[in-house]
Amino acid sequence: MTNDMTQGKPFKLFIWFSIPLLIGNVFQQLYSMVDTIIVGKFLGEEALAAVGSTGSMFFLVNGFLLGLTSGFSVMVAQRFGAKDEDSVKKAIASNITLTVILTIVVTIVMLALKTPLLKLMNTPENVFGYADTYITIIYAGIFTQSFYNMSAGILRALGDSKTPLYFLILASVVNIVLDLVFIVNFDMGVAGAAHATNIAQGLAAILCLVYSYKKFHLLKLKKEDFKVPASYYRTHFCIGLPMALQFSITAIGIMTLQSAINIFGSSVMAAYIAASKVIQLVMQPLVTYGVSTATFVGQNLGAGLYHRIREGVKTITFISIITSILSSSVLLLFGKSLIGLFLENPSQEVIGYASQVLNYAAAFFIPLGLIFVYRNALQGMGESFIPMMAGVFELVARAVVAYTLPAVIGFVGICLADPAAWIAAAVPLVIVYFMKMRKIEQEMDKEDEIRI
């Protein structure tokens, strides 16, 4: 069922809307972690380093398409908040058309660029073959991720965060089973892990699309719904393209950092990858709040309820800060224990490197949480330029730190790259949000004066 977020207390709405999203995100991270654990345990340190080192390359593509589909869903949320059913259907139809076309183009381009990117990232020769095999298969199946993100984004724009969750949980289970079958039983190596990911995500995408079509009348599109005015496509691109570029810019920053890490060798690569997996799992509540914020702001903007936007963002900011403190505590108390999940008998050197990454990240989780809240708040309001520029600031900060500090303070310089990027992105997002809200409120006051 859909969920109208223009009514009711924001705190309760955020909690109930976020819980299914959080469970889904955690499951997604868990099966990604299990994927990494199986590779590390059964295929060894080099295979783990190879699979992990391609993560930024995967995020470059998946993040771009995720940004597009998330941006395309903003108009859906706004039209749904305005109670305009015909416009909602046209927004969804144009979303589908653009997603299909762009996914095909991106897949072709990235398959052609994969090997040069691996070389550009200083991928060591002892892991290059593994990495090339893995990312080739992942890129060939990127449409599975794209179509799932599209359908899930549309449903969340309508206020339904539960349906995508159910199929994501199923995909998580399928991915783990296939990992074990392909890697352990069929001895397919890293290729088995890649095939397992594509098959599982493809299953989730198909089930989500079929179920949504049968269950929700707004998604039962007819041929005439695809006869969409050009203005819809322009609006989608104006919101979606900057969001996609924002994700891509972030991915390029991560690739730059990965390139700096690769110079240290496969042991440090494996340590950083293991630590990153733990961080990604712990930060999922913060990611979830961002998605909830975008839907809340988009619907209330469409309904013209600007006062609810300020109230809702204030509420979710408080929740985010408390959650960031709790997440940091988890990293500090249990992070080292979790590192051992990824490698069979890891050396003290590897554990030491991974622990440093976790400790420095834990100290900067509050600005990380603020990024998700205020970036998504601005995007829900249709503001795309500043979120994209925040990604540029993030890229620059991460690259500068990664390529300067390690020469002075060694591996600690690598550990500080992400925190520096988080601060560089959070500060402008928060400032611009409050400036935009003040401008909106001033315009509302003028309109009230004219009516009087």
DOROGU-903317 format. One record per residue (C-alpha): residue in one letter; x negated, y, z negated. Coordinates in nm, 3 decimals, padded with zeros to 5 digits. Each point is the difference from the previous one (the first is absolute). Layout:
<pts>
+---------+---------+---------+---------+
| residuo |    east |   north |      up |
+---------+---------+---------+---------+
|       A |       X |       Y |       Z |
...
+---------+---------+---------+---------+
</pts>
This chain:
<pts>
+---------+---------+---------+---------+
| residuo |    east |   north |      up |
+---------+---------+---------+---------+
|       M |  00.000 |  00.000 |  00.000 |
|       T | -00.104 |  00.362 |  00.052 |
|       N | -00.085 |  00.230 | -00.288 |
|       D |  00.105 |  00.364 | -00.017 |
|       M | -00.273 |  00.187 | -00.191 |
|       T |  00.177 |  00.336 |  00.015 |
|       Q |  00.200 | -00.086 | -00.313 |
|       G | -00.096 | -00.116 | -00.346 |
|       K | -00.295 |  00.061 | -00.233 |
|       P | -00.334 | -00.002 |  00.188 |
|       F | -00.178 | -00.205 | -00.268 |
|       K |  00.248 | -00.286 |  00.020 |
|       L |  00.007 |  00.016 |  00.381 |
|       F | -00.379 | -00.014 |  00.024 |
|       I | -00.027 | -00.294 | -00.239 |
|       W |  00.267 | -00.214 |  00.164 |
|       F | -00.113 |  00.086 |  00.351 |
|       S | -00.368 | -00.053 | -00.083 |
|       I |  00.025 | -00.338 | -00.172 |
|       P |  00.070 | -00.203 |  00.317 |
|       L | -00.263 |  00.201 |  00.188 |
|       L | -00.255 | -00.063 | -00.273 |
|       I |  00.069 | -00.372 | -00.007 |
|       G | -00.035 | -00.011 |  00.378 |
|       N | -00.324 |  00.199 | -00.002 |
|       V | -00.145 | -00.216 | -00.276 |
|       F |  00.090 | -00.317 |  00.189 |
|       Q | -00.159 |  00.144 |  00.313 |
|       Q | -00.318 |  00.075 | -00.193 |
|       L |  00.008 | -00.336 | -00.174 |
|       Y |  00.011 | -00.196 |  00.321 |
|       S | -00.273 |  00.226 |  00.137 |
|       M | -00.199 | -00.077 | -00.313 |
|       V |  00.070 | -00.372 |  00.030 |
|       D | -00.112 |  00.022 |  00.362 |
|       T | -00.327 |  00.154 | -00.121 |
|       I | -00.033 | -00.248 | -00.288 |
|       I |  00.041 | -00.301 |  00.230 |
|       V | -00.252 |  00.140 |  00.247 |
|       G | -00.250 |  00.076 | -00.277 |
|       K |  00.043 | -00.333 | -00.181 |
|       F |  00.006 | -00.231 |  00.304 |
|       L | -00.200 |  00.185 |  00.266 |
|       G | -00.255 |  00.185 | -00.214 |
|       E | -00.143 |  00.346 | -00.058 |
|       E | -00.081 |  00.079 |  00.362 |
|       A |  00.351 | -00.083 |  00.121 |
|       L |  00.148 |  00.208 | -00.282 |
|       A | -00.225 |  00.292 |  00.092 |
|       A |  00.102 | -00.033 |  00.366 |
|       V |  00.375 | -00.013 | -00.063 |
|       G | -00.017 |  00.278 | -00.255 |
|       S | -00.215 |  00.225 |  00.218 |
|       T |  00.267 | -00.005 |  00.273 |
|       G |  00.263 |  00.127 | -00.245 |
|       S | -00.064 |  00.362 |  00.098 |
|       M |  00.026 | -00.092 |  00.369 |
|       F |  00.334 | -00.168 | -00.064 |
|       F |  00.117 |  00.300 | -00.201 |
|       L | -00.104 |  00.231 |  00.284 |
|       V |  00.260 | -00.165 |  00.224 |
|       N |  00.261 | -00.112 | -00.249 |
|       G | -00.024 |  00.334 | -00.181 |
|       F |  00.053 |  00.188 |  00.326 |
|       L |  00.310 | -00.205 |  00.083 |
|       L |  00.121 |  00.011 | -00.361 |
|       G | -00.032 |  00.379 |  00.008 |
|       L |  00.198 |  00.013 |  00.323 |
|       T |  00.281 | -00.225 | -00.124 |
|       S |  00.011 |  00.177 | -00.337 |
|       G |  00.019 |  00.334 |  00.177 |
|       F |  00.267 | -00.126 |  00.236 |
|       S |  00.209 | -00.110 | -00.299 |
|       V |  00.000 |  00.351 | -00.151 |
|       M |  00.259 |  00.121 |  00.253 |
|       V |  00.208 | -00.309 | -00.077 |
|       A |  00.000 |  00.091 | -00.371 |
|       Q |  00.086 |  00.363 |  00.074 |
|       R |  00.290 | -00.090 |  00.234 |
|       F |  00.123 | -00.258 | -00.251 |
|       G | -00.008 |  00.262 | -00.276 |
|       A |  00.201 |  00.232 |  00.226 |
|       K |  00.264 | -00.279 |  00.047 |
|       D | -00.035 |  00.020 |  00.381 |
|       E |  00.042 | -00.363 |  00.113 |
|       D | -00.034 |  00.065 |  00.372 |
|       S | -00.328 |  00.186 | -00.052 |
|       V | -00.124 | -00.277 | -00.231 |
|       K |  00.049 | -00.257 |  00.278 |
|       K | -00.176 |  00.216 |  00.257 |
|       A | -00.287 |  00.062 | -00.242 |
|       I | -00.035 | -00.377 | -00.050 |
|       A |  00.023 | -00.076 |  00.373 |
|       S | -00.270 |  00.251 |  00.090 |
|       N | -00.209 | -00.135 | -00.289 |
|       I |  00.015 | -00.351 |  00.147 |
|       T | -00.086 |  00.116 |  00.354 |
|       L | -00.303 |  00.198 | -00.109 |
|       T | -00.127 | -00.275 | -00.231 |
|       V |  00.008 | -00.265 |  00.273 |
|       I | -00.180 |  00.217 |  00.257 |
|       L | -00.266 |  00.130 | -00.237 |
|       T | -00.070 | -00.343 | -00.150 |
|       I | -00.078 | -00.140 |  00.345 |
|       V | -00.232 |  00.289 |  00.084 |
|       V | -00.184 | -00.010 | -00.334 |
|       T | -00.050 | -00.378 |  00.019 |
|       I | -00.161 |  00.019 |  00.344 |
|       V | -00.228 |  00.289 | -00.096 |
|       M | -00.121 | -00.155 | -00.325 |
|       L | -00.074 | -00.340 |  00.152 |
|       A | -00.230 |  00.182 |  00.240 |
|       L | -00.171 |  00.201 | -00.277 |
|       K | -00.039 | -00.266 | -00.271 |
|       T | -00.358 | -00.110 |  00.075 |
|       P | -00.143 |  00.353 |  00.038 |
|       L |  00.165 |  00.092 | -00.333 |
|       L | -00.160 | -00.296 | -00.177 |
|       K | -00.340 |  00.109 |  00.131 |
|       L |  00.065 |  00.362 | -00.093 |
|       M |  00.075 | -00.110 | -00.358 |
|       N | -00.344 | -00.162 | -00.037 |
|       T |  00.154 | -00.345 | -00.044 |
|       P | -00.289 | -00.236 | -00.092 |
|       E | -00.085 | -00.271 |  00.254 |
|       N |  00.062 | -00.282 | -00.248 |
|       V |  00.369 |  00.100 | -00.030 |
|       F |  00.060 |  00.154 |  00.345 |
|       G |  00.139 | -00.316 |  00.162 |
|       Y |  00.245 | -00.062 | -00.283 |
|       A |  00.115 |  00.361 |  00.006 |
|       D |  00.048 |  00.009 |  00.378 |
|       T |  00.206 | -00.322 | -00.001 |
|       Y |  00.221 |  00.117 | -00.285 |
|       I |  00.076 |  00.350 |  00.126 |
|       T |  00.067 | -00.120 |  00.357 |
|       I |  00.280 | -00.226 | -00.120 |
|       I |  00.137 |  00.264 | -00.238 |
|       Y |  00.008 |  00.263 |  00.276 |
|       A |  00.173 | -00.240 |  00.238 |
|       G |  00.278 | -00.041 | -00.257 |
|       I |  00.031 |  00.363 | -00.111 |
|       F |  00.353 |  00.013 |  00.143 |
|       T |  00.117 | -00.221 | -00.287 |
|       Q | -00.108 |  00.262 | -00.255 |
|       S |  00.139 |  00.283 |  00.212 |
|       F |  00.348 | -00.148 |  00.041 |
|       Y |  00.025 | -00.088 | -00.368 |
|       N | -00.106 |  00.352 | -00.101 |
|       M |  00.255 |  00.147 |  00.241 |
|       S |  00.294 | -00.205 | -00.125 |
|       A | -00.099 |  00.041 | -00.365 |
|       G | -00.041 |  00.376 |  00.047 |
|       I |  00.346 |  00.034 |  00.152 |
|       L |  00.163 | -00.197 | -00.280 |
|       R | -00.180 |  00.202 | -00.268 |
|       A |  00.109 |  00.323 |  00.169 |
|       L |  00.356 | -00.126 | -00.047 |
|       G | -00.075 | -00.064 | -00.366 |
|       D | -00.037 | -00.379 |  00.024 |
|       S | -00.330 | -00.105 | -00.154 |
|       K |  00.105 | -00.357 | -00.084 |
|       T |  00.046 | -00.166 |  00.339 |
|       P | -00.362 |  00.055 |  00.116 |
|       L | -00.114 | -00.136 | -00.337 |
|       Y |  00.166 | -00.336 |  00.041 |
|       F | -00.162 | -00.069 |  00.334 |
|       L | -00.336 |  00.132 | -00.118 |
|       I |  00.004 | -00.245 | -00.291 |
|       L |  00.075 | -00.281 |  00.243 |
|       A | -00.285 |  00.119 |  00.224 |
|       S | -00.235 |  00.002 | -00.299 |
|       V |  00.075 | -00.363 | -00.079 |
|       V | -00.029 | -00.105 |  00.364 |
|       N | -00.333 |  00.184 |  00.036 |
|       I | -00.150 | -00.175 | -00.303 |
|       V |  00.115 | -00.344 |  00.116 |
|       L | -00.132 |  00.058 |  00.352 |
|       D | -00.332 |  00.127 | -00.138 |
|       L | -00.051 | -00.325 | -00.184 |
|       V |  00.115 | -00.212 |  00.294 |
|       F | -00.205 |  00.181 |  00.266 |
|       I | -00.317 |  00.054 | -00.205 |
|       V | -00.014 | -00.306 | -00.225 |
|       N |  00.182 | -00.267 |  00.202 |
|       F | -00.068 |  00.107 |  00.360 |
|       D | -00.342 |  00.159 | -00.068 |
|       M |  00.086 |  00.302 |  00.220 |
|       G | -00.223 |  00.242 | -00.193 |
|       V |  00.073 |  00.374 |  00.005 |
|       A |  00.216 | -00.051 |  00.310 |
|       G |  00.238 | -00.204 | -00.217 |
|       A |  00.037 |  00.290 | -00.244 |
|       A |  00.079 |  00.240 |  00.285 |
|       H |  00.257 | -00.232 |  00.159 |
|       A |  00.166 | -00.054 | -00.338 |
|       T |  00.038 |  00.375 | -00.049 |
|       N |  00.151 |  00.056 |  00.346 |
|       I |  00.244 | -00.290 | -00.023 |
|       A |  00.121 |  00.094 | -00.347 |
|       Q |  00.046 |  00.368 |  00.085 |
|       G |  00.170 | -00.091 |  00.328 |
|       L |  00.248 | -00.216 | -00.189 |
|       A |  00.079 |  00.288 | -00.236 |
|       A |  00.049 |  00.238 |  00.294 |
|       I |  00.237 | -00.232 |  00.186 |
|       L |  00.209 | -00.085 | -00.304 |
|       C |  00.022 |  00.364 | -00.107 |
|       L |  00.112 |  00.114 |  00.344 |
|       V |  00.258 | -00.279 |  00.047 |
|       Y |  00.145 |  00.028 | -00.350 |
|       S |  00.019 |  00.379 |  00.014 |
|       Y |  00.180 | -00.008 |  00.333 |
|       K |  00.263 | -00.240 | -00.131 |
|       K |  00.041 |  00.158 | -00.344 |
|       F |  00.001 |  00.378 |  00.053 |
|       H |  00.247 |  00.161 |  00.239 |
|       L | -00.226 |  00.303 |  00.048 |
|       L | -00.260 | -00.230 |  00.155 |
|       K |  00.239 | -00.162 |  00.248 |
|       L | -00.115 |  00.214 |  00.288 |
|       K |  00.164 |  00.006 |  00.340 |
|       K | -00.145 |  00.087 |  00.338 |
|       E |  00.132 |  00.354 | -00.017 |
|       D | -00.179 |  00.058 | -00.332 |
|       F | -00.330 | -00.021 |  00.191 |
|       K |  00.103 |  00.293 |  00.222 |
|       V | -00.174 |  00.241 | -00.231 |
|       P | -00.066 |  00.371 |  00.062 |
|       A | -00.366 |  00.093 |  00.041 |
|       S |  00.022 |  00.206 | -00.320 |
|       Y |  00.011 | -00.322 | -00.203 |
|       Y | -00.327 | -00.121 |  00.148 |
|       R | -00.160 |  00.340 | -00.055 |
|       T |  00.109 |  00.004 | -00.363 |
|       H | -00.125 | -00.356 | -00.054 |
|       F | -00.338 |  00.091 |  00.146 |
|       C | -00.025 |  00.326 | -00.193 |
|       I |  00.039 | -00.192 | -00.326 |
|       G | -00.138 | -00.342 |  00.089 |
|       L | -00.313 |  00.089 |  00.194 |
|       P | -00.160 |  00.213 | -00.273 |
|       M |  00.085 | -00.272 | -00.253 |
|       A | -00.161 | -00.259 |  00.228 |
|       L | -00.306 |  00.217 |  00.046 |
|       Q | -00.013 |  00.051 | -00.375 |
|       F | -00.020 | -00.376 | -00.054 |
|       S | -00.254 | -00.033 |  00.280 |
|       I | -00.214 |  00.276 | -00.143 |
|       T |  00.007 | -00.176 | -00.336 |
|       A | -00.094 | -00.326 |  00.174 |
|       I | -00.291 |  00.169 |  00.178 |
|       G | -00.118 |  00.125 | -00.338 |
|       I |  00.018 | -00.353 | -00.139 |
|       M | -00.184 | -00.132 |  00.306 |
|       T | -00.269 |  00.262 | -00.059 |
|       L | -00.030 | -00.115 | -00.360 |
|       Q | -00.007 | -00.364 |  00.111 |
|       S | -00.280 |  00.086 |  00.240 |
|       A | -00.201 |  00.145 | -00.289 |
|       I |  00.075 | -00.306 | -00.213 |
|       N | -00.103 | -00.243 |  00.276 |
|       I | -00.355 |  00.134 | -00.014 |
|       F | -00.031 | -00.147 | -00.353 |
|       G |  00.056 | -00.358 |  00.130 |
|       S |  00.259 | -00.275 | -00.030 |
|       S | -00.019 | -00.035 | -00.382 |
|       V |  00.091 |  00.365 | -00.058 |
|       M |  00.262 | -00.025 |  00.275 |
|       A |  00.163 | -00.296 | -00.175 |
|       A | -00.011 |  00.178 | -00.338 |
|       Y |  00.162 |  00.315 |  00.139 |
|       I |  00.265 | -00.199 |  00.184 |
|       A |  00.093 | -00.195 | -00.314 |
|       A |  00.022 |  00.321 | -00.205 |
|       S |  00.207 |  00.169 |  00.271 |
|       K |  00.252 | -00.284 | -00.004 |
|       V |  00.046 |  00.042 | -00.375 |
|       I |  00.043 |  00.378 |  00.038 |
|       Q |  00.252 | -00.043 |  00.281 |
|       L |  00.209 | -00.232 | -00.218 |
|       V | -00.005 |  00.233 | -00.301 |
|       M |  00.088 |  00.308 |  00.207 |
|       Q |  00.316 | -00.150 |  00.151 |
|       P |  00.237 |  00.177 | -00.245 |
|       L | -00.145 |  00.332 |  00.121 |
|       V |  00.050 | -00.101 |  00.364 |
|       T |  00.357 | -00.096 | -00.081 |
|       Y |  00.077 |  00.337 | -00.157 |
|       G | -00.112 |  00.165 |  00.323 |
|       V |  00.249 | -00.196 |  00.212 |
|       S |  00.277 |  00.074 | -00.252 |
|       T | -00.087 |  00.370 |  00.006 |
|       A |  00.019 |  00.020 |  00.380 |
|       T |  00.344 | -00.162 |  00.008 |
|       F |  00.133 |  00.213 | -00.288 |
|       V | -00.128 |  00.327 |  00.147 |
|       G |  00.112 | -00.086 |  00.354 |
|       Q |  00.357 | -00.081 | -00.102 |
|       N |  00.036 |  00.304 | -00.225 |
|       L | -00.149 |  00.230 |  00.260 |
|       G |  00.256 | -00.127 |  00.250 |
|       A |  00.274 |  00.067 | -00.256 |
|       G | -00.137 |  00.349 | -00.073 |
|       L | -00.053 | -00.081 | -00.370 |
|       Y | -00.330 |  00.180 | -00.047 |
|       H |  00.028 |  00.024 | -00.378 |
|       R |  00.008 | -00.380 | -00.017 |
|       I | -00.325 | -00.017 |  00.196 |
|       R | -00.185 |  00.203 | -00.264 |
|       E |  00.161 | -00.196 | -00.283 |
|       G | -00.078 | -00.335 |  00.163 |
|       V | -00.363 |  00.080 |  00.083 |
|       K | -00.057 |  00.127 | -00.353 |
|       T |  00.139 | -00.326 | -00.138 |
|       I | -00.205 | -00.225 |  00.228 |
|       T | -00.317 |  00.201 | -00.076 |
|       F |  00.043 | -00.072 | -00.370 |
|       I |  00.058 | -00.369 |  00.070 |
|       S | -00.306 | -00.007 |  00.230 |
|       I | -00.234 |  00.152 | -00.260 |
|       I |  00.107 | -00.247 | -00.270 |
|       T | -00.036 | -00.288 |  00.245 |
|       S | -00.345 |  00.123 |  00.107 |
|       I | -00.121 | -00.008 | -00.360 |
|       L |  00.134 | -00.353 | -00.047 |
|       S | -00.154 | -00.114 |  00.329 |
|       S | -00.338 |  00.141 | -00.100 |
|       S |  00.020 | -00.191 | -00.327 |
|       V |  00.067 | -00.324 |  00.188 |
|       L | -00.309 |  00.054 |  00.218 |
|       L | -00.221 |  00.072 | -00.300 |
|       L |  00.126 | -00.288 | -00.215 |
|       F |  00.063 | -00.277 |  00.252 |
|       G | -00.174 |  00.102 |  00.323 |
|       K | -00.319 | -00.199 | -00.059 |
|       S |  00.199 | -00.318 | -00.065 |
|       L |  00.191 |  00.043 |  00.326 |
|       I | -00.321 |  00.032 |  00.202 |
|       G | -00.080 | -00.365 | -00.066 |
|       L |  00.310 | -00.105 |  00.191 |
|       F | -00.154 |  00.088 |  00.332 |
|       L | -00.334 | -00.179 | -00.009 |
|       E | -00.120 | -00.341 | -00.113 |
|       N | -00.258 |  00.056 | -00.279 |
|       P | -00.073 |  00.368 |  00.082 |
|       S | -00.343 |  00.125 | -00.107 |
|       Q | -00.037 |  00.256 | -00.276 |
|       E | -00.123 |  00.243 |  00.265 |
|       V |  00.325 | -00.030 |  00.197 |
|       I |  00.211 |  00.033 | -00.317 |
|       G | -00.202 |  00.304 | -00.102 |
|       Y |  00.056 |  00.178 |  00.332 |
|       A |  00.371 | -00.081 | -00.002 |
|       S |  00.041 |  00.118 | -00.360 |
|       Q | -00.154 |  00.336 |  00.085 |
|       V |  00.251 |  00.050 |  00.281 |
|       L |  00.291 | -00.077 | -00.234 |
|       N | -00.124 |  00.225 | -00.282 |
|       Y | -00.047 |  00.308 |  00.218 |
|       A |  00.335 | -00.053 |  00.175 |
|       A |  00.182 | -00.032 | -00.334 |
|       A | -00.115 |  00.348 | -00.103 |
|       F |  00.174 |  00.161 |  00.300 |
|       F |  00.334 | -00.178 |  00.029 |
|       I |  00.209 |  00.308 | -00.087 |
|       P | -00.099 |  00.197 |  00.314 |
|       L |  00.052 | -00.320 |  00.201 |
|       G |  00.358 | -00.022 | -00.130 |
|       L |  00.064 |  00.366 |  00.079 |
|       I | -00.102 | -00.057 |  00.362 |
|       F |  00.281 | -00.252 |  00.052 |
|       V |  00.264 |  00.215 | -00.169 |
|       Y | -00.074 |  00.335 |  00.164 |
|       R | -00.101 | -00.132 |  00.341 |
|       N |  00.327 | -00.188 |  00.029 |
|       A |  00.201 |  00.289 | -00.143 |
|       L | -00.133 |  00.230 |  00.271 |
|       Q |  00.056 | -00.261 |  00.269 |
|       G |  00.356 | -00.056 | -00.122 |
|       M |  00.054 |  00.374 |  00.048 |
|       G | -00.125 | -00.028 |  00.358 |
|       E | -00.338 |  00.160 | -00.077 |
|       S | -00.266 | -00.194 |  00.188 |
|       F | -00.298 |  00.230 |  00.060 |
|       I | -00.120 |  00.037 | -00.359 |
|       P |  00.021 | -00.374 | -00.080 |
|       M | -00.209 | -00.059 |  00.312 |
|       M | -00.253 |  00.265 | -00.104 |
|       A | -00.017 | -00.155 | -00.346 |
|       G | -00.110 | -00.315 |  00.180 |
|       V | -00.272 |  00.202 |  00.174 |
|       F | -00.122 |  00.135 | -00.336 |
|       E |  00.003 | -00.358 | -00.130 |
|       L | -00.205 | -00.118 |  00.298 |
|       V | -00.258 |  00.275 | -00.032 |
|       A | -00.040 | -00.044 | -00.376 |
|       R | -00.034 | -00.379 |  00.028 |
|       A | -00.253 |  00.022 |  00.286 |
|       V | -00.213 |  00.272 | -00.160 |
|       V | -00.024 | -00.182 | -00.333 |
|       A | -00.058 | -00.343 |  00.159 |
|       Y | -00.289 |  00.124 |  00.213 |
|       T | -00.168 |  00.238 | -00.245 |
|       L |  00.032 | -00.118 | -00.361 |
|       P | -00.120 | -00.362 |  00.050 |
|       A | -00.338 |  00.138 |  00.108 |
|       V | -00.022 |  00.182 | -00.334 |
|       I |  00.181 | -00.222 | -00.253 |
|       G |  00.028 | -00.332 |  00.185 |
|       F |  00.315 | -00.213 | -00.013 |
|       V |  00.173 |  00.242 | -00.240 |
|       G |  00.022 |  00.239 |  00.295 |
|       I |  00.212 | -00.261 |  00.181 |
|       C |  00.221 | -00.033 | -00.308 |
|       L |  00.066 |  00.375 | -00.004 |
|       A |  00.104 |  00.022 |  00.366 |
|       D |  00.365 | -00.100 | -00.053 |
|       P |  00.055 |  00.219 | -00.311 |
|       A | -00.141 |  00.300 |  00.187 |
|       A |  00.237 | -00.070 |  00.289 |
|       W |  00.302 | -00.030 | -00.233 |
|       I | -00.068 |  00.337 | -00.162 |
|       A | -00.061 |  00.168 |  00.337 |
|       A |  00.340 | -00.121 |  00.126 |
|       A |  00.208 |  00.048 | -00.316 |
|       V | -00.082 |  00.367 | -00.064 |
|       P |  00.132 |  00.149 |  00.330 |
|       L |  00.308 | -00.228 | -00.001 |
|       V |  00.111 |  00.115 | -00.345 |
|       I | -00.063 |  00.367 |  00.078 |
|       V |  00.186 | -00.004 |  00.332 |
|       Y |  00.298 | -00.187 | -00.147 |
|       F |  00.058 |  00.268 | -00.264 |
|       M | -00.048 |  00.277 |  00.256 |
|       K |  00.256 | -00.162 |  00.229 |
|       M |  00.251 | -00.048 | -00.281 |
|       R | -00.040 |  00.361 | -00.110 |
|       K |  00.064 |  00.116 |  00.356 |
|       I |  00.315 | -00.214 |  00.026 |
|       E |  00.134 |  00.130 | -00.330 |
|       Q | -00.065 |  00.361 |  00.103 |
|       E |  00.196 | -00.058 |  00.322 |
|       M |  00.285 | -00.152 | -00.201 |
|       D |  00.007 |  00.304 | -00.230 |
|       K |  00.025 |  00.231 |  00.300 |
|       E |  00.288 | -00.201 |  00.142 |
|       D |  00.179 |  00.018 | -00.337 |
|       E | -00.045 |  00.379 | -00.005 |
|       I |  00.147 |  00.031 |  00.350 |
|       R |  00.306 | -00.206 | -00.100 |
|       I |  00.054 |  00.223 | -00.304 |
+---------+---------+---------+---------+
</pts>
